[in-house]
Amino acid sequence: MDERAYGRTKLGDGVCPPWVLRDYAVLADGERGAVVDPEGRIVWLCAPRWHSDAVFSALIGGGGCYGVEPGDRWHVWGGYYEDGTLIRVSRWVTADSVIECRDALAMPATADRLVLLRRMRAEKGETRLRVTLDARPGFGAGRLRDPRLADDVWTADAEGLRLRLLGAHTAAWDPESGLRGEFRLRKGEQHDLVLELSERERTDRLEPEELWAATEDAWRRTVPDCSELAAPRDARHAYAVLRGLTSSSGGMVAAATTSLPERADTGRNYDYRFAWIRDQCYAGLAVATHGPHDLLDTAVRFTAERILADGKGLHPAYTVDGRPVPDERRLRLRGYPGGDDRTGNQAADQFQLDAFGEALQLFAAAAHHDRLTPEAEQAVMVAVDAAEDNWRRPDASLWELDDRWWTQSRLSMVAGLREVGRVLPGETGKRCTDLADAVYTETRRRCLRQDGRWRRAADDDGPDAALLRPLARGCPPAGDPSNAITRRFIEDRLAEDGYLYRFVHPGIPLGEAEGAFLLCGFTMALASDHLGDRAGALRWFERTRAACGPSGLFAEEYDVRQRQLRGNLPQAFVHALLLECAVRLNDASTRPR
């Protein structure tokens, strides 16, 4: 029997043992994210921003965690997100008590200050709870300095950060293991802990009631009603995840974590705490199918700013505040089991042509909602110039592989140019349409086989689920016979048990090479619906949306055999595609395609 499921590990022994990825939950406020394990420990938190060093890094074998757990080690755990929020409620059942712990990163958030709220309540019986705070800045390398207690608030300093903790006045500070204490609750009683990490010293009071009320109000105003969509609860949760991953600067991180392995001991673990232009466009396009919500505007703003700043030299990824992604480096930590530790991402230096195509599709979607800003209109022209100058150039494409003449990149560019050509008047629109025709003609010549199937690349006949992306966007047009032929070939070669893989790894069976790619499953649903196969689309949608953990969060990959998540989480573009599917697969929807 797995002892962890019954709470037999002790927080006080200084160890936060790893769990399978599906068992974690994530809190986020747009500027940073915290990973919570089932025992109530915050095992990952970077401060003050997504790409900052971690203060709690136990998730990847570093030092530091912040826990609240039942004193009775004989207990089972559960939990849920409050609807349409990233407010997480952990629930523990002991032999004679039921305890709930409500966690959130306070909103509205600022880039220089985070507030983590924790409210414990005894729902049944009497209980004893332990609290431990062991902050280790610098991915575990640092220690808090000068801890002191005054007026029920602990304060300490930590490498450019100022820590305050309200609600642990009975705890004691141990130089080796940090703050430790416990408290008792009777049925109906509650206790608040408020942790603040700020770049400057603050003297304002930490008021739990006010902070909770503001956070609840922020989520109410942020996440739209999705009751008319397919899978409304999942759609609202997906929107909440996207909001939680999106900074006030407009940048949306690909995921909250780094170094969680896609497959054990293969070196395939990366830092996803950055904003990919492509992912940003996926999210904006998904939101646009539902309505002109705030996340559409932020996606347009961030994407336009980056194109205007860097033009033809657009990077695939940036920090959420638009700065370059740092070079990849090792941290010398143990790493999550099966993976190693690293920060930074080398993909940020690649050339990815499809990013321009996706950006043009995003700007066109904004124009349909009358949300195309003057800056975005300028960015359209810069992106068109970049497309005209670079579409013949080999690129790394969607999967960020070696530079080749990838079919998906060109077809995504064609889709973007055609959409912009429809919404922009006069010579600009004609220029986009003419360029789209030229790119499409040459791509057909190089990449369309005589039997009507699209090649993966000009020099590669293999199947590639990336081709479903432009197909779902109307390129080629829905009536073109190559669509059905290509979709059928991808399904025949890359599907297993209702899940879809990216491409074939020569000599390695699909499920052994990597996990099923959840982006691909949702994209297959959209492509099937676009081609008129509503029943097939719904099958793909329902099967793929089942590939999450109890928290409803999706990672990038899914191990079909073990029914486990693989890679960093929560993966933004998977949640974006779930949201889009929920809109497009709603039978009552009358929105244009």
C-alpha positions as CSV (number, residue, x, y, z in Angstrom):
1,M,0.0,0.0,0.0
2,D,1.3,3.5,-0.9
3,E,1.9,5.1,2.5
4,R,1.7,8.6,1.0
5,A,-2.0,8.1,0.3
6,Y,-2.6,7.8,4.0
7,G,-0.5,10.8,5.0
8,R,2.3,8.7,6.7
9,T,5.1,10.9,5.5
10,K,6.1,13.6,8.1
11,L,6.5,17.2,7.1
12,G,8.7,17.7,10.1
13,D,11.4,15.3,8.9
14,G,12.6,18.0,6.4
15,V,11.6,15.9,3.3
16,C,8.9,16.7,0.8
17,P,8.7,13.4,-1.2
18,P,7.6,13.6,-4.8
19,W,4.2,12.5,-6.0
20,V,3.0,11.5,-9.5
21,L,2.3,14.7,-11.5
22,R,-1.4,14.1,-11.8
23,D,-1.8,14.6,-8.0
24,Y,-0.5,18.1,-7.9
25,A,-2.5,21.3,-8.0
26,V,-1.4,24.8,-9.1
27,L,-2.2,28.3,-7.7
28,A,-1.5,31.3,-9.9
29,D,-2.2,35.0,-10.0
30,G,-0.8,35.9,-13.4
31,E,2.7,36.9,-12.1
32,R,3.8,33.6,-10.6
33,G,2.5,30.1,-9.7
34,A,2.7,27.8,-6.8
35,V,2.5,24.0,-6.9
36,V,0.6,22.3,-4.1
37,D,1.0,18.6,-3.3
38,P,-1.9,16.5,-1.8
39,E,-0.5,16.8,1.7
40,G,-0.9,20.6,1.6
41,R,2.8,21.5,1.0
42,I,3.7,24.3,-1.4
43,V,6.7,22.6,-3.1
44,W,7.3,25.1,-5.9
45,L,7.1,28.9,-6.0
46,C,9.3,31.4,-7.9
47,A,9.4,34.9,-6.6
48,P,8.7,37.6,-7.4
49,R,7.9,36.5,-11.0
50,W,7.6,33.4,-13.1
51,H,11.2,33.4,-14.3
52,S,12.7,34.4,-11.0
53,D,14.6,31.9,-8.8
54,A,12.5,29.5,-6.8
55,V,11.9,30.2,-3.1
56,F,10.3,26.7,-2.7
57,S,11.9,24.2,-5.0
58,A,11.3,20.8,-3.4
59,L,9.4,19.7,-6.5
60,I,12.7,19.3,-8.4
61,G,14.8,18.2,-5.5
62,G,15.8,21.6,-4.1
63,G,15.3,23.0,-0.7
64,G,12.3,24.8,0.7
65,C,8.6,24.1,1.1
66,Y,5.6,25.6,3.0
67,G,3.2,23.1,4.5
68,V,0.0,22.7,6.4
69,E,-0.9,19.1,7.2
70,P,-3.1,17.2,9.7
71,G,-1.4,16.2,12.9
72,D,-3.1,12.8,12.5
73,R,-0.9,10.9,10.1
74,W,-3.7,8.4,9.4
75,H,-5.7,10.4,6.8
76,V,-6.8,10.4,3.2
77,W,-6.7,13.5,1.0
78,G,-8.8,15.0,-1.8
79,G,-9.6,18.5,-3.1
80,Y,-11.1,20.7,-5.8
81,Y,-11.0,24.1,-7.4
82,E,-13.8,26.5,-6.7
83,D,-15.7,26.9,-9.9
84,G,-14.1,29.4,-12.4
85,T,-11.1,30.1,-10.2
86,L,-7.7,28.9,-9.2
87,I,-8.7,28.9,-5.5
88,R,-7.9,25.4,-4.4
89,V,-9.5,23.6,-1.5
90,S,-7.6,20.6,0.0
91,R,-9.7,18.2,2.0
92,W,-8.3,15.7,4.5
93,V,-10.4,13.1,6.3
94,T,-9.0,11.4,9.5
95,A,-10.6,8.8,11.7
96,D,-12.6,11.4,13.6
97,S,-12.3,14.8,11.7
98,V,-12.6,16.5,8.4
99,I,-10.4,19.4,7.6
100,E,-10.4,21.8,4.6
101,C,-7.6,24.1,3.6
102,R,-8.4,26.9,1.2
103,D,-5.4,28.2,-0.8
104,A,-5.0,31.0,-3.2
105,L,-2.5,33.5,-4.5
106,A,-4.1,36.8,-3.8
107,M,-5.5,38.9,-6.7
108,P,-5.3,41.5,-8.1
109,A,-1.6,40.8,-8.2
110,T,1.5,43.0,-8.8
111,A,4.8,42.0,-10.3
112,D,6.8,43.0,-7.2
113,R,4.7,41.4,-4.5
114,L,3.0,38.1,-4.0
115,V,0.5,37.1,-1.2
116,L,-0.3,33.5,-0.6
117,L,-3.5,32.9,1.4
118,R,-4.2,29.8,3.4
119,R,-7.4,29.3,5.4
120,M,-7.9,26.1,7.5
121,R,-11.3,25.1,8.8
122,A,-12.5,22.1,10.8
123,E,-15.6,20.8,9.1
124,K,-16.0,17.9,11.6
125,G,-14.5,17.0,14.9
126,E,-11.5,18.5,16.5
127,T,-8.1,18.5,14.8
128,R,-4.5,19.4,15.2
129,L,-2.6,20.9,12.3
130,R,1.1,21.3,11.7
131,V,2.6,24.3,9.9
132,T,6.2,24.5,8.5
133,L,7.7,27.3,6.5
134,D,11.2,26.7,5.2
135,A,11.9,29.3,2.5
136,R,15.1,28.7,0.6
137,P,15.7,31.4,-2.0
138,G,18.0,30.8,-5.0
139,F,16.6,27.3,-5.8
140,G,17.5,26.1,-2.3
141,A,20.9,27.7,-2.0
142,G,19.9,30.6,0.3
143,R,18.5,31.0,3.8
144,L,16.3,33.6,5.5
145,R,18.1,36.2,7.5
146,D,17.1,37.9,10.7
147,P,13.8,36.2,11.5
148,R,11.8,38.1,14.1
149,L,8.2,38.1,15.5
150,A,6.2,41.3,16.3
151,D,2.5,41.8,16.5
152,D,1.6,38.3,15.3
153,V,3.8,38.7,12.2
154,W,7.0,37.0,11.4
155,T,9.4,39.0,9.2
156,A,12.7,38.0,7.6
157,D,15.0,38.9,4.7
158,A,16.0,36.7,1.7
159,E,18.2,37.9,-1.2
160,G,16.3,40.9,-2.4
161,L,12.9,39.7,-0.9
162,R,11.2,40.7,2.2
163,L,9.1,38.0,3.9
164,R,6.1,38.5,6.2
165,L,3.9,35.7,7.7
166,L,0.7,36.4,9.6
167,G,-1.0,33.7,11.8
168,A,1.9,31.7,13.1
169,H,2.8,33.5,16.3
170,T,2.9,30.3,18.3
171,A,5.5,28.8,16.0
172,A,9.2,28.7,16.7
173,W,12.1,29.4,14.3
174,D,14.7,26.7,13.9
175,P,17.9,27.8,12.1
176,E,18.1,24.6,10.1
177,S,14.5,23.8,9.2
178,G,12.7,27.2,9.4
179,L,9.5,27.9,11.1
180,R,7.6,25.1,12.9
181,G,4.4,25.1,14.9
182,E,1.0,23.7,15.3
183,F,-2.5,24.7,16.3
184,R,-5.9,23.1,17.2
185,L,-9.3,23.7,15.6
186,R,-12.7,22.6,16.9
187,K,-15.6,22.0,14.5
188,G,-16.5,25.3,12.8
189,E,-13.4,27.1,13.7
190,Q,-11.0,28.5,11.1
191,H,-7.4,29.8,11.1
192,D,-5.7,32.1,8.5
193,L,-2.1,32.2,7.4
194,V,-1.0,35.0,5.1
195,L,2.5,34.8,3.5
196,E,3.9,37.8,1.7
197,L,7.0,38.0,-0.4
198,S,7.9,41.5,-1.6
199,E,10.8,43.3,-3.2
200,R,10.5,46.1,-0.7
201,E,9.7,46.5,2.9
202,R,6.0,47.0,3.6
203,T,4.2,48.3,6.7
204,D,0.6,47.9,5.8
205,R,-1.4,45.4,7.7
206,L,-2.1,41.9,6.3
207,E,-5.9,41.6,6.5
208,P,-7.1,38.1,5.6
209,E,-10.8,39.0,5.1
210,E,-10.0,41.9,2.8
211,L,-7.5,39.9,0.8
212,W,-9.9,37.0,0.4
213,A,-12.7,39.3,-0.7
214,A,-10.6,41.0,-3.3
215,T,-9.3,37.7,-4.6
216,E,-12.8,36.2,-4.9
217,D,-14.1,39.4,-6.6
218,A,-11.1,39.4,-9.1
219,W,-12.0,35.8,-10.2
220,R,-15.7,36.6,-10.5
221,R,-14.9,39.5,-12.8
222,T,-12.3,37.7,-14.8
223,V,-13.7,34.4,-15.9
224,P,-16.8,34.6,-18.2
225,D,-19.9,32.4,-18.0
226,C,-19.4,29.3,-20.1
227,S,-22.7,27.6,-19.3
228,E,-23.8,27.5,-22.9
229,L,-20.7,25.6,-24.0
230,A,-19.9,21.9,-24.3
231,A,-18.3,20.8,-20.9
232,P,-19.0,24.2,-19.2
233,R,-17.2,23.4,-16.0
234,D,-14.1,22.3,-17.8
235,A,-14.3,25.3,-20.1
236,R,-14.4,27.7,-17.2
237,H,-11.6,25.9,-15.5
238,A,-9.5,26.2,-18.7
239,Y,-10.2,29.9,-18.9
240,A,-9.2,30.3,-15.2
241,V,-5.9,28.4,-15.9
242,L,-5.2,30.7,-18.9
243,R,-5.9,33.8,-16.8
244,G,-3.7,32.5,-14.0
245,L,-0.8,32.0,-16.3
246,T,-1.2,35.5,-17.9
247,S,0.8,38.5,-16.5
248,S,-0.5,42.0,-16.3
249,S,2.1,42.8,-19.0
250,G,0.2,40.5,-21.3
251,G,2.7,37.6,-21.5
252,M,1.3,34.1,-20.8
253,V,3.7,31.5,-19.6
254,A,3.6,28.1,-21.3
255,A,3.5,26.4,-17.9
256,A,4.2,27.2,-14.2
257,T,7.2,24.8,-13.8
258,T,10.5,23.8,-15.1
259,S,12.3,20.4,-15.5
260,L,9.3,18.0,-15.1
261,P,10.3,15.2,-17.4
262,E,8.3,14.2,-20.6
263,R,9.9,10.8,-20.4
264,A,12.1,9.4,-17.7
265,D,15.9,9.6,-18.1
266,T,15.8,10.9,-21.6
267,G,16.9,14.5,-21.1
268,R,13.6,15.7,-22.4
269,N,12.7,18.2,-19.6
270,Y,12.7,21.9,-20.2
271,D,11.9,25.3,-18.6
272,Y,8.4,26.5,-19.6
273,R,8.2,29.5,-17.4
274,F,8.3,31.8,-20.5
275,A,5.8,33.2,-23.0
276,W,5.8,31.5,-26.4
277,I,4.4,33.7,-29.1
278,R,2.7,30.6,-30.7
279,D,1.1,29.6,-27.4
280,Q,0.0,33.2,-26.8
281,C,-1.8,33.1,-30.1
282,Y,-3.4,29.8,-29.5
283,A,-4.9,31.1,-26.3
284,G,-6.0,34.4,-27.9
285,L,-7.6,32.5,-30.8
286,A,-9.4,30.2,-28.4
287,V,-10.8,33.1,-26.3
288,A,-11.8,34.9,-29.5
289,T,-14.1,32.0,-30.5
290,H,-16.1,32.6,-27.3
291,G,-16.1,36.4,-27.3
292,P,-14.1,39.6,-27.0
293,H,-12.8,38.9,-23.5
294,D,-9.8,40.5,-21.8
295,L,-7.5,37.6,-22.6
296,L,-7.9,38.3,-26.3
297,D,-6.8,41.9,-25.7
298,T,-3.8,40.9,-23.7
299,A,-2.7,38.3,-26.2
300,V,-3.0,40.9,-29.0
301,R,-1.1,43.5,-27.0
302,F,1.8,41.3,-26.1
303,T,2.1,39.7,-29.5
304,A,2.0,43.1,-31.3
305,E,4.6,44.6,-28.9
306,R,7.0,41.8,-29.6
307,I,6.6,41.9,-33.3
308,L,7.0,45.7,-33.4
309,A,10.1,45.5,-31.2
310,D,11.9,42.7,-33.0
311,G,10.3,42.5,-36.5
312,K,11.8,39.8,-38.6
313,G,14.0,38.8,-35.7
314,L,11.0,37.7,-33.6
315,H,12.0,35.2,-31.0
316,P,9.8,32.2,-30.3
317,A,9.7,33.0,-26.6
318,Y,10.2,35.8,-24.1
319,T,9.9,36.4,-20.4
320,V,6.4,37.6,-19.6
321,D,7.7,41.2,-19.5
322,G,9.1,40.9,-23.0
323,R,12.8,40.3,-22.2
324,P,15.0,37.7,-23.8
325,V,14.9,34.2,-22.3
326,P,18.1,33.4,-20.5
327,D,20.5,30.7,-21.7
328,E,19.9,27.2,-20.5
329,R,21.8,26.2,-17.4
330,R,21.9,23.4,-14.8
331,L,21.0,24.0,-11.2
332,R,22.8,20.9,-9.6
333,L,19.7,19.7,-7.9
334,R,18.4,16.2,-7.7
335,G,15.6,16.9,-10.1
336,Y,12.1,15.4,-10.2
337,P,12.4,11.6,-10.5
338,G,13.3,10.7,-14.0
339,G,14.4,14.2,-14.9
340,D,17.2,16.6,-14.3
341,D,17.1,20.3,-13.4
342,R,17.5,23.3,-15.7
343,T,16.5,26.9,-16.3
344,G,16.4,28.9,-19.5
345,N,15.4,27.5,-22.9
346,Q,17.5,27.2,-26.1
347,A,14.4,27.2,-28.3
348,A,14.1,31.0,-27.7
349,D,16.9,31.4,-30.3
350,Q,15.2,29.4,-33.1
351,F,13.5,30.7,-36.1
352,Q,9.9,29.5,-36.2
353,L,8.0,30.7,-39.2
354,D,4.6,29.5,-38.1
355,A,4.7,32.1,-35.2
356,F,4.1,34.8,-37.8
357,G,1.2,32.9,-39.3
358,E,-0.4,32.3,-35.9
359,A,0.1,36.0,-35.0
360,L,-1.7,37.0,-38.3
361,Q,-4.6,34.7,-37.4
362,L,-4.8,36.2,-34.0
363,F,-4.9,39.8,-35.4
364,A,-7.6,38.8,-37.8
365,A,-9.7,37.3,-35.0
366,A,-9.3,40.5,-33.1
367,A,-10.4,42.5,-36.1
368,H,-13.6,40.4,-36.3
369,H,-14.4,41.6,-32.8
370,D,-13.4,45.1,-33.6
371,R,-10.4,44.8,-31.1
372,L,-7.5,45.3,-33.5
373,T,-5.6,48.2,-32.0
374,P,-3.5,50.7,-34.1
375,E,-0.3,49.0,-32.7
376,A,-1.6,45.6,-33.8
377,E,-2.4,47.0,-37.3
378,Q,1.2,48.1,-37.5
379,A,2.3,44.7,-36.3
380,V,0.3,43.1,-39.1
381,M,2.4,44.9,-41.7
382,V,5.6,43.9,-40.0
383,A,4.5,40.3,-39.8
384,V,3.5,40.4,-43.5
385,D,7.0,41.8,-44.4
386,A,8.6,39.0,-42.3
387,A,6.5,36.4,-44.1
388,E,7.4,37.7,-47.5
389,D,11.1,37.7,-46.7
390,N,11.3,34.4,-44.9
391,W,8.7,31.9,-46.1
392,R,11.2,30.1,-48.2
393,R,13.7,29.8,-45.3
394,P,13.9,26.5,-43.4
395,D,12.6,26.8,-39.8
396,A,12.1,24.8,-36.6
397,S,8.3,24.7,-36.9
398,L,5.8,23.7,-34.2
399,W,7.8,20.9,-32.6
400,E,11.0,23.0,-32.5
401,L,13.1,20.4,-34.3
402,D,15.9,20.9,-36.9
403,D,15.5,23.5,-39.5
404,R,13.7,22.1,-42.5
405,W,11.1,23.1,-45.1
406,W,8.1,22.1,-42.8
407,T,4.7,22.0,-44.4
408,Q,2.8,23.1,-41.3
409,S,4.8,26.3,-41.0
410,R,3.9,27.3,-44.6
411,L,0.2,26.3,-44.4
412,S,-0.1,28.2,-41.0
413,M,1.3,31.2,-42.7
414,V,-1.1,30.9,-45.6
415,A,-4.0,30.6,-43.2
416,G,-2.9,33.8,-41.4
417,L,-2.4,35.8,-44.6
418,R,-5.8,34.8,-46.0
419,E,-7.6,35.7,-42.8
420,V,-5.9,39.1,-42.7
421,G,-6.6,39.6,-46.4
422,R,-10.3,39.2,-45.6
423,V,-10.4,41.8,-42.9
424,L,-8.0,44.5,-44.1
425,P,-9.2,46.8,-46.9
426,G,-7.6,47.8,-50.2
427,E,-4.1,47.2,-51.3
428,T,-3.0,45.8,-47.9
429,G,-5.6,43.0,-48.1
430,K,-4.8,42.3,-51.7
431,R,-1.1,42.1,-50.9
432,C,-1.8,39.5,-48.2
433,T,-4.0,37.4,-50.5
434,D,-1.5,37.5,-53.3
435,L,1.3,36.4,-51.0
436,A,-0.8,33.7,-49.5
437,D,-1.5,32.3,-53.0
438,A,2.2,32.4,-53.9
439,V,3.2,30.5,-50.7
440,Y,0.4,28.0,-51.1
441,T,1.3,27.3,-54.7
442,E,4.9,26.6,-53.9
443,T,4.0,24.5,-50.8
444,R,1.7,22.4,-52.8
445,R,4.4,21.8,-55.4
446,R,6.9,20.8,-52.8
447,C,4.8,19.1,-50.1
448,L,1.7,17.6,-51.7
449,R,2.1,14.0,-52.9
450,Q,0.5,12.8,-56.1
451,D,-2.0,10.7,-54.1
452,G,-3.3,13.9,-52.4
453,R,-1.7,13.6,-49.0
454,W,0.4,16.3,-47.5
455,R,4.0,15.5,-46.6
456,R,5.4,16.3,-43.2
457,A,8.1,18.3,-44.9
458,A,9.4,18.8,-48.4
459,D,11.8,15.9,-47.8
460,D,9.7,13.8,-45.4
461,D,6.7,11.7,-46.3
462,G,5.9,10.7,-42.7
463,P,2.8,11.5,-40.7
464,D,2.7,14.6,-38.5
465,A,-0.1,15.7,-36.3
466,A,1.1,19.3,-36.8
467,L,-0.6,19.3,-40.1
468,L,-4.0,19.2,-38.4
469,R,-3.4,22.8,-37.1
470,P,-3.7,24.6,-40.4
471,L,-6.3,22.1,-41.6
472,A,-8.5,23.1,-38.6
473,R,-8.0,26.7,-39.6
474,G,-9.3,26.3,-43.1
475,C,-6.0,25.7,-45.0
476,P,-6.5,24.0,-47.3
477,P,-10.2,24.9,-47.7
478,A,-12.6,22.4,-46.2
479,G,-13.6,21.0,-49.6
480,D,-10.1,20.1,-50.7
481,P,-9.7,16.3,-50.9
482,S,-6.3,16.5,-49.4
483,N,-7.8,17.3,-46.0
484,A,-9.6,14.0,-45.5
485,I,-6.7,12.0,-47.0
486,T,-4.2,13.6,-44.7
487,R,-6.4,13.4,-41.6
488,R,-7.1,9.7,-42.2
489,F,-3.3,9.0,-42.7
490,I,-2.5,10.8,-39.4
491,E,-5.2,8.9,-37.5
492,D,-4.1,5.6,-39.0
493,R,-0.4,6.1,-38.1
494,L,-0.5,8.2,-34.9
495,A,-3.6,7.3,-32.9
496,E,-3.6,4.7,-30.1
497,D,-6.5,4.0,-27.8
498,G,-8.2,7.2,-28.7
499,Y,-5.2,9.4,-28.1
500,L,-2.9,11.0,-30.7
501,Y,0.9,11.2,-30.9
502,R,2.9,13.9,-32.7
503,F,5.0,11.9,-35.2
504,V,6.8,8.6,-35.6
505,H,10.2,8.1,-34.0
506,P,12.0,5.6,-36.3
507,G,12.3,2.2,-34.8
508,I,10.5,3.0,-31.6
509,P,6.8,2.2,-30.9
510,L,4.6,5.3,-30.3
511,G,4.0,4.9,-26.6
512,E,7.6,4.1,-25.9
513,A,9.1,7.1,-27.7
514,E,6.9,9.7,-25.9
515,G,3.5,10.2,-24.4
516,A,0.4,11.1,-26.5
517,F,0.4,14.8,-27.2
518,L,-2.8,16.4,-25.8
519,L,-2.6,19.4,-28.0
520,C,-2.8,17.0,-31.0
521,G,-5.9,15.3,-29.6
522,F,-7.8,18.5,-29.3
523,T,-6.6,19.7,-32.6
524,M,-7.8,16.5,-34.2
525,A,-11.2,17.3,-32.7
526,L,-11.2,20.7,-34.3
527,A,-10.0,19.4,-37.6
528,S,-12.7,16.6,-37.6
529,D,-15.4,19.2,-36.9
530,H,-14.1,21.5,-39.6
531,L,-14.4,18.6,-42.1
532,G,-18.0,17.9,-41.0
533,D,-17.3,14.8,-38.8
534,R,-19.1,16.0,-35.7
535,A,-19.3,12.6,-34.1
536,G,-15.6,12.0,-34.6
537,A,-14.8,15.4,-33.2
538,L,-16.8,14.8,-30.1
539,R,-15.1,11.4,-29.6
540,W,-11.6,13.0,-29.8
541,F,-12.7,15.8,-27.5
542,E,-14.2,13.6,-24.8
543,R,-11.2,11.2,-24.9
544,T,-8.6,13.9,-24.7
545,R,-10.2,15.9,-22.0
546,A,-10.2,12.8,-19.8
547,A,-6.4,12.9,-19.7
548,C,-6.0,15.1,-16.7
549,G,-5.4,14.6,-13.0
550,P,-7.9,15.0,-10.1
551,S,-7.2,18.7,-10.2
552,G,-8.4,19.0,-13.8
553,L,-5.0,20.2,-14.9
554,F,-3.3,19.0,-18.1
555,A,0.4,18.5,-18.8
556,E,1.8,18.5,-22.3
557,E,1.8,14.7,-22.7
558,Y,-0.2,11.7,-21.4
559,D,1.3,8.2,-20.9
560,V,-1.5,6.1,-22.3
561,R,-0.4,2.8,-20.7
562,Q,0.2,4.2,-17.2
563,R,-2.5,6.8,-17.4
564,Q,-0.1,9.4,-16.1
565,L,0.8,13.0,-17.0
566,R,4.2,13.8,-18.5
567,G,6.0,17.2,-18.6
568,N,5.4,20.6,-17.1
569,L,2.1,21.7,-15.9
570,P,-0.4,23.2,-16.3
571,Q,0.3,23.3,-20.1
572,A,-1.3,26.5,-21.3
573,F,-1.9,25.5,-25.0
574,V,-3.7,22.3,-24.0
575,H,-6.2,24.3,-21.8
576,A,-6.5,26.8,-24.7
577,L,-7.5,24.1,-27.2
578,L,-9.9,22.5,-24.7
579,L,-11.6,25.9,-24.4
580,E,-11.8,26.3,-28.2
581,C,-13.2,22.8,-28.6
582,A,-15.9,23.5,-26.0
583,V,-17.0,26.5,-28.0
584,R,-16.9,25.0,-31.5
585,L,-18.4,21.6,-30.5
586,N,-21.4,23.2,-28.8
587,D,-24.4,22.2,-31.0
588,A,-26.2,25.4,-30.0
589,S,-23.3,27.6,-31.1
590,T,-24.1,29.9,-34.0
591,R,-20.7,31.6,-34.1
592,P,-19.0,31.8,-37.4
593,R,-16.1,29.5,-38.2
